[in-house]
Amino acid sequence: MSSKQSSLNRIQIIRPDDWHLHVRDGASMKAVVPYTAKQCGRAIIMPNLTPPVTSTEQAKAYQQAILSASAQHPHFKPLMTLYLTDSMPPSEIEAALNSGIISAVKLYPAGATTNSDAGVTDIKKCYATLEMMQKLGLPLLVHGEVTHQDVDIFDREKQFIDQRMSGLINDFPELKVVFEHITTADAADFVNTSSNYVAATITAHHLLMNRNDMLVGGIKPHHYCLPVLKRETHRQALVKAAISGNQKFFMGTDSAPHSQQNKESACGCAGMFTAFAAIELYAEAFDAANALDKLEQFSSLNGPLFYGLEANSDKITLQREKWTVPDSFSLGNDDVVIPLRAGQTIHWKRVTEN
């Protein structure tokens, strides 16, 4: 990046999209959806509710609730997903595509993360459904971690590549696959060397932090997520991938609101709440890498290209400006969520609303 570019204090980019977002349901959903709707044109909505969103009819009802919660931001469109199970029939994929509202199907290995107990126990049980997805062009979104208790939690993404992902790609070479929230150099290399049917999302928190930020000086429950933060060498590899200009990598926040009580407990939930300042956090990561000129492609262009959609038609503006993150945000009722950087500083701020 040139010295002129690195001194930029104001940038304008095409309105971004979030290709991996949790908004929960009920009061929490109503509280958090507007944060994403203010800055993004679209968001892929995760289906891991209780019970999970396993049918097109459930997805329609969920979409309507989200649209109601984001009514003040009519430009925003939630893109719905189905939760893959061992028993999901191929006919559900046909119904999903015909509905016009389902953009992908999510694969959670059973027990891998929040509300994943109903997930896939054996990927081969889903092969008929995956065959239909490949035929119809419906993407598969993959939480890529093995769940065996004998595998170290820091190695579970790499083991998933070796034990599951490579075989999946070989068996379904024309299935669109998004390797979600990648956290390792291994995953970045896997996506780089795979066909153009394979892409990946990267979160802002995995670009900005490593595992020291979770463990050094005391355990920080609000920095606990799944997949967990990794070594600094892996963070550097993710930054390299994000700023590379490679069309296979794009923005997916994995913003995941949990109540303060559920995070600060003896068995705290996994997930960071970043939706309140998603694009600002990405801007900070790209700025630190002297790559602000690559932010628009990563956040606004690569995702639509992979999903076969047009980029958003309007723009947002970001300004280099320090501001202090609130200590908490309401989740409705009496619950609050503690955001990433609570009480601390973010160095970029979205300043216009188009």
Contacts in CASP RR format, 6 or more apart in sequence:
PFRMAT RR
TARGET T0000
AUTHOR 0000-0000-0000
METHOD contacts of the structure
MODEL  1
MSSKQSSLNRIQIIRPDDWHLHVRDGASMKAVVPYTAKQCGRAIIMPNLT
PPVTSTEQAKAYQQAILSASAQHPHFKPLMTLYLTDSMPPSEIEAALNSG
IISAVKLYPAGATTNSDAGVTDIKKCYATLEMMQKLGLPLLVHGEVTHQD
VDIFDREKQFIDQRMSGLINDFPELKVVFEHITTADAADFVNTSSNYVAA
TITAHHLLMNRNDMLVGGIKPHHYCLPVLKRETHRQALVKAAISGNQKFF
MGTDSAPHSQQNKESACGCAGMFTAFAAIELYAEAFDAANALDKLEQFSS
LNGPLFYGLEANSDKITLQREKWTVPDSFSLGNDDVVIPLRAGQTIHWKR
VTEN
1 290 0 8 1.000
1 291 0 8 1.000
1 292 0 8 1.000
1 293 0 8 1.000
5 290 0 8 1.000
5 292 0 8 1.000
5 293 0 8 1.000
6 290 0 8 1.000
6 292 0 8 1.000
8 292 0 8 1.000
8 320 0 8 1.000
9 319 0 8 1.000
9 320 0 8 1.000
10 317 0 8 1.000
10 318 0 8 1.000
10 319 0 8 1.000
10 320 0 8 1.000
10 351 0 8 1.000
11 283 0 8 1.000
11 292 0 8 1.000
11 295 0 8 1.000
11 317 0 8 1.000
11 318 0 8 1.000
12 315 0 8 1.000
12 316 0 8 1.000
12 317 0 8 1.000
12 318 0 8 1.000
13 295 0 8 1.000
13 296 0 8 1.000
13 299 0 8 1.000
13 300 0 8 1.000
13 315 0 8 1.000
13 316 0 8 1.000
13 318 0 8 1.000
14 296 0 8 1.000
14 300 0 8 1.000
14 301 0 8 1.000
14 311 0 8 1.000
14 312 0 8 1.000
14 314 0 8 1.000
14 315 0 8 1.000
15 39 0 8 1.000
15 40 0 8 1.000
15 41 0 8 1.000
15 75 0 8 1.000
15 300 0 8 1.000
15 312 0 8 1.000
15 314 0 8 1.000
15 315 0 8 1.000
15 316 0 8 1.000
15 354 0 8 1.000
16 39 0 8 1.000
16 40 0 8 1.000
16 41 0 8 1.000
16 251 0 8 1.000
16 278 0 8 1.000
16 279 0 8 1.000
16 282 0 8 1.000
16 299 0 8 1.000
16 300 0 8 1.000
16 312 0 8 1.000
16 316 0 8 1.000
17 40 0 8 1.000
17 41 0 8 1.000
17 42 0 8 1.000
17 43 0 8 1.000
17 251 0 8 1.000
17 299 0 8 1.000
17 300 0 8 1.000
17 303 0 8 1.000
17 304 0 8 1.000
17 312 0 8 1.000
18 36 0 8 1.000
18 40 0 8 1.000
18 42 0 8 1.000
18 43 0 8 1.000
18 44 0 8 1.000
18 251 0 8 1.000
18 252 0 8 1.000
18 253 0 8 1.000
18 255 0 8 1.000
18 275 0 8 1.000
18 278 0 8 1.000
19 43 0 8 1.000
19 44 0 8 1.000
19 178 0 8 1.000
19 201 0 8 1.000
19 250 0 8 1.000
19 251 0 8 1.000
19 252 0 8 1.000
19 303 0 8 1.000
19 307 0 8 1.000
20 44 0 8 1.000
20 46 0 8 1.000
20 141 0 8 1.000
20 180 0 8 1.000
20 181 0 8 1.000
20 201 0 8 1.000
20 203 0 8 1.000
20 252 0 8 1.000
20 253 0 8 1.000
20 254 0 8 1.000
21 36 0 8 1.000
21 43 0 8 1.000
21 44 0 8 1.000
21 45 0 8 1.000
21 46 0 8 1.000
21 252 0 8 1.000
21 253 0 8 1.000
21 254 0 8 1.000
21 255 0 8 1.000
21 275 0 8 1.000
22 45 0 8 1.000
22 46 0 8 1.000
22 48 0 8 1.000
22 114 0 8 1.000
22 254 0 8 1.000
22 255 0 8 1.000
22 256 0 8 1.000
22 257 0 8 1.000
23 29 0 8 1.000
23 32 0 8 1.000
23 33 0 8 1.000
23 36 0 8 1.000
23 45 0 8 1.000
23 46 0 8 1.000
23 66 0 8 1.000
23 257 0 8 1.000
24 32 0 8 1.000
24 49 0 8 1.000
24 257 0 8 1.000
25 49 0 8 1.000
25 62 0 8 1.000
25 65 0 8 1.000
26 65 0 8 1.000
27 331 0 8 1.000
27 332 0 8 1.000
27 333 0 8 1.000
27 335 0 8 1.000
28 257 0 8 1.000
28 259 0 8 1.000
28 331 0 8 1.000
28 332 0 8 1.000
28 335 0 8 1.000
29 65 0 8 1.000
29 66 0 8 1.000
29 69 0 8 1.000
30 69 0 8 1.000
30 332 0 8 1.000
31 257 0 8 1.000
31 329 0 8 1.000
31 330 0 8 1.000
31 331 0 8 1.000
31 332 0 8 1.000
32 255 0 8 1.000
32 257 0 8 1.000
32 273 0 8 1.000
32 275 0 8 1.000
32 329 0 8 1.000
32 331 0 8 1.000
32 337 0 8 1.000
33 66 0 8 1.000
33 69 0 8 1.000
33 70 0 8 1.000
34 69 0 8 1.000
34 70 0 8 1.000
34 72 0 8 1.000
34 73 0 8 1.000
35 275 0 8 1.000
35 276 0 8 1.000
35 278 0 8 1.000
36 43 0 8 1.000
36 70 0 8 1.000
36 76 0 8 1.000
36 255 0 8 1.000
36 275 0 8 1.000
36 278 0 8 1.000
37 70 0 8 1.000
37 72 0 8 1.000
37 73 0 8 1.000
37 76 0 8 1.000
38 73 0 8 1.000
38 350 0 8 1.000
38 353 0 8 1.000
39 278 0 8 1.000
39 279 0 8 1.000
39 316 0 8 1.000
39 350 0 8 1.000
40 76 0 8 1.000
40 278 0 8 1.000
40 279 0 8 1.000
41 75 0 8 1.000
41 76 0 8 1.000
41 77 0 8 1.000
41 312 0 8 1.000
42 76 0 8 1.000
42 77 0 8 1.000
42 78 0 8 1.000
42 79 0 8 1.000
42 309 0 8 1.000
42 312 0 8 1.000
43 76 0 8 1.000
43 78 0 8 1.000
43 79 0 8 1.000
44 79 0 8 1.000
44 81 0 8 1.000
44 103 0 8 1.000
44 104 0 8 1.000
44 141 0 8 1.000
44 252 0 8 1.000
45 62 0 8 1.000
45 63 0 8 1.000
45 66 0 8 1.000
45 78 0 8 1.000
45 79 0 8 1.000
45 80 0 8 1.000
45 81 0 8 1.000
46 81 0 8 1.000
46 106 0 8 1.000
47 53 0 8 1.000
47 54 0 8 1.000
47 59 0 8 1.000
47 62 0 8 1.000
47 80 0 8 1.000
47 81 0 8 1.000
47 82 0 8 1.000
47 83 0 8 1.000
47 106 0 8 1.000
48 83 0 8 1.000
48 106 0 8 1.000
48 108 0 8 1.000
48 113 0 8 1.000
48 114 0 8 1.000
48 115 0 8 1.000
48 116 0 8 1.000
49 62 0 8 1.000
49 115 0 8 1.000
50 115 0 8 1.000
51 118 0 8 1.000
52 83 0 8 1.000
52 85 0 8 1.000
52 115 0 8 1.000
52 118 0 8 1.000
52 119 0 8 1.000
53 59 0 8 1.000
53 62 0 8 1.000
53 80 0 8 1.000
53 81 0 8 1.000
53 82 0 8 1.000
53 83 0 8 1.000
54 82 0 8 1.000
54 83 0 8 1.000
54 85 0 8 1.000
54 88 0 8 1.000
54 92 0 8 1.000
54 118 0 8 1.000
55 82 0 8 1.000
55 92 0 8 1.000
56 82 0 8 1.000
56 92 0 8 1.000
56 95 0 8 1.000
56 96 0 8 1.000
56 99 0 8 1.000
56 101 0 8 1.000
56 102 0 8 1.000
59 80 0 8 1.000
59 81 0 8 1.000
59 82 0 8 1.000
59 96 0 8 1.000
59 99 0 8 1.000
59 101 0 8 1.000
59 102 0 8 1.000
60 80 0 8 1.000
60 99 0 8 1.000
60 101 0 8 1.000
62 80 0 8 1.000
63 78 0 8 1.000
63 80 0 8 1.000
63 101 0 8 1.000
66 78 0 8 1.000
67 78 0 8 1.000
70 76 0 8 1.000
70 78 0 8 1.000
75 312 0 8 1.000
75 314 0 8 1.000
79 101 0 8 1.000
79 103 0 8 1.000
79 104 0 8 1.000
80 101 0 8 1.000
80 102 0 8 1.000
80 103 0 8 1.000
81 102 0 8 1.000
81 103 0 8 1.000
81 104 0 8 1.000
81 105 0 8 1.000
81 106 0 8 1.000
81 141 0 8 1.000
82 88 0 8 1.000
82 92 0 8 1.000
82 96 0 8 1.000
82 102 0 8 1.000
82 104 0 8 1.000
82 105 0 8 1.000
82 106 0 8 1.000
83 105 0 8 1.000
83 106 0 8 1.000
83 108 0 8 1.000
83 118 0 8 1.000
83 119 0 8 1.000
84 105 0 8 1.000
84 106 0 8 1.000
84 107 0 8 1.000
84 108 0 8 1.000
84 119 0 8 1.000
84 120 0 8 1.000
84 126 0 8 1.000
84 129 0 8 1.000
84 140 0 8 1.000
85 118 0 8 1.000
85 119 0 8 1.000
85 120 0 8 1.000
86 119 0 8 1.000
86 120 0 8 1.000
86 121 0 8 1.000
86 122 0 8 1.000
86 125 0 8 1.000
86 126 0 8 1.000
87 125 0 8 1.000
88 105 0 8 1.000
88 126 0 8 1.000
88 129 0 8 1.000
89 128 0 8 1.000
89 129 0 8 1.000
90 128 0 8 1.000
90 129 0 8 1.000
90 131 0 8 1.000
90 132 0 8 1.000
92 129 0 8 1.000
93 105 0 8 1.000
93 129 0 8 1.000
93 132 0 8 1.000
93 133 0 8 1.000
93 136 0 8 1.000
93 138 0 8 1.000
94 132 0 8 1.000
94 136 0 8 1.000
96 102 0 8 1.000
96 105 0 8 1.000
96 138 0 8 1.000
97 136 0 8 1.000
97 137 0 8 1.000
97 138 0 8 1.000
102 138 0 8 1.000
103 138 0 8 1.000
103 139 0 8 1.000
103 307 0 8 1.000
104 138 0 8 1.000
104 139 0 8 1.000
104 140 0 8 1.000
104 141 0 8 1.000
104 178 0 8 1.000
105 129 0 8 1.000
105 133 0 8 1.000
105 138 0 8 1.000
105 139 0 8 1.000
105 140 0 8 1.000
105 141 0 8 1.000
106 140 0 8 1.000
106 141 0 8 1.000
106 143 0 8 1.000
107 119 0 8 1.000
107 120 0 8 1.000
107 123 0 8 1.000
107 126 0 8 1.000
107 140 0 8 1.000
107 141 0 8 1.000
107 142 0 8 1.000
107 143 0 8 1.000
108 116 0 8 1.000
108 119 0 8 1.000
108 120 0 8 1.000
108 143 0 8 1.000
109 116 0 8 1.000
109 119 0 8 1.000
109 120 0 8 1.000
109 143 0 8 1.000
109 144 0 8 1.000
109 145 0 8 1.000
109 146 0 8 1.000
109 147 0 8 1.000
109 160 0 8 1.000
109 164 0 8 1.000
110 116 0 8 1.000
110 117 0 8 1.000
110 118 0 8 1.000
110 119 0 8 1.000
110 120 0 8 1.000
110 121 0 8 1.000
110 147 0 8 1.000
111 117 0 8 1.000
111 119 0 8 1.000
111 147 0 8 1.000
112 143 0 8 1.000
112 144 0 8 1.000
112 145 0 8 1.000
112 147 0 8 1.000
112 226 0 8 1.000
113 143 0 8 1.000
113 145 0 8 1.000
113 226 0 8 1.000
113 270 0 8 1.000
114 226 0 8 1.000
114 256 0 8 1.000
114 258 0 8 1.000
114 269 0 8 1.000
114 270 0 8 1.000
114 271 0 8 1.000
116 143 0 8 1.000
120 126 0 8 1.000
123 164 0 8 1.000
123 168 0 8 1.000
127 171 0 8 1.000
130 140 0 8 1.000
130 168 0 8 1.000
130 172 0 8 1.000
130 175 0 8 1.000
131 172 0 8 1.000
133 139 0 8 1.000
133 140 0 8 1.000
133 175 0 8 1.000
134 172 0 8 1.000
134 174 0 8 1.000
134 175 0 8 1.000
137 175 0 8 1.000
137 176 0 8 1.000
138 176 0 8 1.000
139 175 0 8 1.000
139 176 0 8 1.000
139 177 0 8 1.000
139 178 0 8 1.000
139 306 0 8 1.000
139 307 0 8 1.000
140 175 0 8 1.000
140 176 0 8 1.000
140 177 0 8 1.000
140 178 0 8 1.000
141 177 0 8 1.000
141 178 0 8 1.000
141 180 0 8 1.000
142 165 0 8 1.000
142 168 0 8 1.000
142 177 0 8 1.000
142 178 0 8 1.000
142 179 0 8 1.000
142 180 0 8 1.000
143 180 0 8 1.000
143 181 0 8 1.000
144 156 0 8 1.000
144 157 0 8 1.000
144 160 0 8 1.000
144 161 0 8 1.000
144 164 0 8 1.000
144 165 0 8 1.000
144 179 0 8 1.000
144 180 0 8 1.000
144 227 0 8 1.000
145 156 0 8 1.000
145 157 0 8 1.000
145 159 0 8 1.000
145 160 0 8 1.000
145 226 0 8 1.000
145 227 0 8 1.000
146 156 0 8 1.000
146 159 0 8 1.000
146 160 0 8 1.000
146 163 0 8 1.000
146 164 0 8 1.000
147 156 0 8 1.000
148 159 0 8 1.000
151 159 0 8 1.000
153 228 0 8 1.000
154 211 0 8 1.000
154 228 0 8 1.000
154 230 0 8 1.000
154 231 0 8 1.000
156 227 0 8 1.000
157 182 0 8 1.000
157 183 0 8 1.000
157 184 0 8 1.000
157 186 0 8 1.000
157 187 0 8 1.000
157 227 0 8 1.000
158 184 0 8 1.000
158 186 0 8 1.000
158 187 0 8 1.000
161 186 0 8 1.000
161 187 0 8 1.000
161 190 0 8 1.000
165 179 0 8 1.000
165 190 0 8 1.000
166 190 0 8 1.000
168 175 0 8 1.000
168 177 0 8 1.000
169 175 0 8 1.000
169 177 0 8 1.000
169 194 0 8 1.000
169 195 0 8 1.000
169 197 0 8 1.000
169 198 0 8 1.000
173 195 0 8 1.000
173 197 0 8 1.000
174 197 0 8 1.000
175 197 0 8 1.000
176 197 0 8 1.000
176 199 0 8 1.000
176 306 0 8 1.000
177 197 0 8 1.000
177 198 0 8 1.000
177 199 0 8 1.000
178 198 0 8 1.000
178 199 0 8 1.000
178 200 0 8 1.000
178 201 0 8 1.000
178 306 0 8 1.000
179 187 0 8 1.000
179 190 0 8 1.000
179 191 0 8 1.000
179 198 0 8 1.000
179 199 0 8 1.000
179 200 0 8 1.000
179 201 0 8 1.000
180 200 0 8 1.000
180 201 0 8 1.000
180 252 0 8 1.000
180 254 0 8 1.000
181 201 0 8 1.000
181 202 0 8 1.000
181 203 0 8 1.000
181 206 0 8 1.000
181 227 0 8 1.000
181 252 0 8 1.000
181 254 0 8 1.000
182 188 0 8 1.000
182 191 0 8 1.000
182 200 0 8 1.000
182 201 0 8 1.000
182 202 0 8 1.000
182 206 0 8 1.000
182 238 0 8 1.000
182 241 0 8 1.000
183 206 0 8 1.000
183 227 0 8 1.000
183 228 0 8 1.000
183 229 0 8 1.000
183 230 0 8 1.000
183 234 0 8 1.000
183 238 0 8 1.000
184 230 0 8 1.000
184 234 0 8 1.000
184 237 0 8 1.000
185 233 0 8 1.000
185 234 0 8 1.000
185 237 0 8 1.000
185 238 0 8 1.000
187 200 0 8 1.000
188 200 0 8 1.000
188 237 0 8 1.000
188 238 0 8 1.000
188 240 0 8 1.000
188 241 0 8 1.000
188 249 0 8 1.000
189 237 0 8 1.000
190 198 0 8 1.000
191 198 0 8 1.000
191 199 0 8 1.000
191 200 0 8 1.000
191 241 0 8 1.000
191 248 0 8 1.000
191 249 0 8 1.000
192 241 0 8 1.000
192 246 0 8 1.000
192 248 0 8 1.000
196 248 0 8 1.000
198 248 0 8 1.000
199 247 0 8 1.000
199 248 0 8 1.000
199 249 0 8 1.000
199 250 0 8 1.000
199 302 0 8 1.000
199 303 0 8 1.000
199 306 0 8 1.000
200 241 0 8 1.000
200 248 0 8 1.000
200 249 0 8 1.000
200 250 0 8 1.000
201 249 0 8 1.000
201 250 0 8 1.000
201 251 0 8 1.000
201 252 0 8 1.000
201 254 0 8 1.000
202 238 0 8 1.000
202 241 0 8 1.000
202 242 0 8 1.000
202 249 0 8 1.000
202 250 0 8 1.000
202 251 0 8 1.000
202 252 0 8 1.000
203 225 0 8 1.000
203 252 0 8 1.000
203 253 0 8 1.000
203 254 0 8 1.000
203 272 0 8 1.000
203 274 0 8 1.000
204 253 0 8 1.000
204 274 0 8 1.000
204 278 0 8 1.000
204 281 0 8 1.000
204 282 0 8 1.000
204 284 0 8 1.000
204 285 0 8 1.000
205 223 0 8 1.000
205 225 0 8 1.000
205 229 0 8 1.000
205 254 0 8 1.000
205 272 0 8 1.000
205 274 0 8 1.000
205 281 0 8 1.000
205 340 0 8 1.000
206 229 0 8 1.000
206 230 0 8 1.000
206 235 0 8 1.000
206 238 0 8 1.000
207 235 0 8 1.000
207 238 0 8 1.000
207 239 0 8 1.000
207 242 0 8 1.000
207 282 0 8 1.000
207 285 0 8 1.000
208 235 0 8 1.000
208 281 0 8 1.000
208 284 0 8 1.000
208 285 0 8 1.000
208 288 0 8 1.000
209 223 0 8 1.000
209 229 0 8 1.000
209 235 0 8 1.000
210 229 0 8 1.000
210 230 0 8 1.000
210 231 0 8 1.000
210 232 0 8 1.000
210 234 0 8 1.000
210 235 0 8 1.000
211 228 0 8 1.000
211 229 0 8 1.000
211 230 0 8 1.000
211 231 0 8 1.000
212 232 0 8 1.000
213 220 0 8 1.000
213 223 0 8 1.000
213 229 0 8 1.000
214 220 0 8 1.000
214 223 0 8 1.000
214 224 0 8 1.000
214 228 0 8 1.000
214 229 0 8 1.000
221 263 0 8 1.000
221 264 0 8 1.000
221 268 0 8 1.000
222 263 0 8 1.000
222 272 0 8 1.000
222 338 0 8 1.000
222 340 0 8 1.000
222 342 0 8 1.000
223 229 0 8 1.000
223 272 0 8 1.000
223 340 0 8 1.000
224 263 0 8 1.000
224 268 0 8 1.000
224 270 0 8 1.000
224 271 0 8 1.000
225 254 0 8 1.000
225 256 0 8 1.000
225 270 0 8 1.000
225 271 0 8 1.000
225 272 0 8 1.000
226 270 0 8 1.000
226 271 0 8 1.000
228 270 0 8 1.000
229 235 0 8 1.000
239 285 0 8 1.000
239 289 0 8 1.000
241 249 0 8 1.000
242 249 0 8 1.000
242 285 0 8 1.000
242 286 0 8 1.000
242 294 0 8 1.000
242 298 0 8 1.000
243 286 0 8 1.000
243 289 0 8 1.000
243 291 0 8 1.000
243 294 0 8 1.000
243 298 0 8 1.000
244 294 0 8 1.000
245 294 0 8 1.000
245 297 0 8 1.000
245 298 0 8 1.000
245 302 0 8 1.000
247 297 0 8 1.000
247 301 0 8 1.000
247 302 0 8 1.000
247 305 0 8 1.000
247 306 0 8 1.000
248 302 0 8 1.000
248 306 0 8 1.000
249 298 0 8 1.000
249 302 0 8 1.000
250 298 0 8 1.000
250 299 0 8 1.000
250 302 0 8 1.000
250 303 0 8 1.000
250 306 0 8 1.000
251 278 0 8 1.000
251 282 0 8 1.000
251 298 0 8 1.000
251 299 0 8 1.000
251 303 0 8 1.000
253 274 0 8 1.000
253 275 0 8 1.000
253 278 0 8 1.000
254 271 0 8 1.000
254 272 0 8 1.000
254 274 0 8 1.000
255 272 0 8 1.000
255 273 0 8 1.000
255 274 0 8 1.000
255 275 0 8 1.000
255 278 0 8 1.000
256 270 0 8 1.000
256 271 0 8 1.000
256 272 0 8 1.000
256 273 0 8 1.000
257 273 0 8 1.000
257 275 0 8 1.000
257 331 0 8 1.000
257 337 0 8 1.000
258 268 0 8 1.000
258 269 0 8 1.000
258 271 0 8 1.000
258 273 0 8 1.000
258 337 0 8 1.000
259 331 0 8 1.000
259 335 0 8 1.000
259 336 0 8 1.000
259 337 0 8 1.000
260 328 0 8 1.000
260 335 0 8 1.000
260 336 0 8 1.000
260 337 0 8 1.000
260 338 0 8 1.000
261 335 0 8 1.000
262 268 0 8 1.000
262 269 0 8 1.000
263 269 0 8 1.000
263 271 0 8 1.000
263 338 0 8 1.000
272 340 0 8 1.000
273 329 0 8 1.000
273 337 0 8 1.000
273 338 0 8 1.000
273 339 0 8 1.000
273 340 0 8 1.000
274 281 0 8 1.000
274 339 0 8 1.000
274 340 0 8 1.000
276 325 0 8 1.000
276 329 0 8 1.000
276 339 0 8 1.000
277 325 0 8 1.000
277 339 0 8 1.000
277 340 0 8 1.000
277 341 0 8 1.000
277 346 0 8 1.000
277 350 0 8 1.000
279 299 0 8 1.000
279 316 0 8 1.000
279 318 0 8 1.000
279 350 0 8 1.000
280 318 0 8 1.000
280 346 0 8 1.000
280 348 0 8 1.000
280 349 0 8 1.000
280 350 0 8 1.000
281 340 0 8 1.000
281 341 0 8 1.000
281 346 0 8 1.000
282 295 0 8 1.000
282 298 0 8 1.000
282 299 0 8 1.000
283 292 0 8 1.000
283 295 0 8 1.000
283 318 0 8 1.000
283 348 0 8 1.000
284 346 0 8 1.000
284 347 0 8 1.000
284 348 0 8 1.000
286 292 0 8 1.000
286 294 0 8 1.000
286 295 0 8 1.000
286 298 0 8 1.000
287 320 0 8 1.000
287 347 0 8 1.000
287 348 0 8 1.000
300 311 0 8 1.000
300 312 0 8 1.000
301 311 0 8 1.000
303 309 0 8 1.000
304 310 0 8 1.000
304 311 0 8 1.000
304 312 0 8 1.000
314 354 0 8 1.000
315 354 0 8 1.000
316 350 0 8 1.000
316 352 0 8 1.000
316 353 0 8 1.000
316 354 0 8 1.000
317 350 0 8 1.000
317 351 0 8 1.000
317 352 0 8 1.000
318 348 0 8 1.000
318 349 0 8 1.000
318 350 0 8 1.000
318 351 0 8 1.000
319 348 0 8 1.000
319 349 0 8 1.000
319 350 0 8 1.000
319 351 0 8 1.000
320 347 0 8 1.000
320 348 0 8 1.000
321 347 0 8 1.000
321 348 0 8 1.000
321 349 0 8 1.000
321 351 0 8 1.000
322 345 0 8 1.000
322 346 0 8 1.000
322 347 0 8 1.000
323 345 0 8 1.000
323 346 0 8 1.000
323 349 0 8 1.000
324 343 0 8 1.000
324 344 0 8 1.000
324 345 0 8 1.000
325 339 0 8 1.000
325 340 0 8 1.000
325 341 0 8 1.000
325 342 0 8 1.000
325 343 0 8 1.000
325 344 0 8 1.000
325 345 0 8 1.000
325 346 0 8 1.000
326 339 0 8 1.000
326 342 0 8 1.000
326 343 0 8 1.000
327 338 0 8 1.000
327 342 0 8 1.000
327 343 0 8 1.000
328 336 0 8 1.000
328 337 0 8 1.000
328 338 0 8 1.000
328 339 0 8 1.000
328 342 0 8 1.000
329 336 0 8 1.000
329 337 0 8 1.000
329 339 0 8 1.000
330 336 0 8 1.000
330 337 0 8 1.000
331 337 0 8 1.000
END
